[in-house]
């Protein structure tokens, strides 16, 4: 479907977009889009760092097999009066 679009058709679309929005609006739109993409990339990389740090913190902690809940003295919650 898109393979039939040639350079002449793209030029017509570009002229129509320029006529509707104007060059100033397109520059503003381009810079806003660029800052949005930059913010998205920053958020994704921060999330990746946080996930990597959490995984690293969990791998440093070993399970404590020296004491288990069965070793603790049981409390009598139902005392008879």
PyMOL commands that set and color helices and strands:
alter all, ss='L'
color gray80, all
select helices_A, chain A and resi 2-4+7-21+23-60+69-71
alter helices_A, ss='H'
color red, helices_A
deselect
rebuild
show_as cartoon
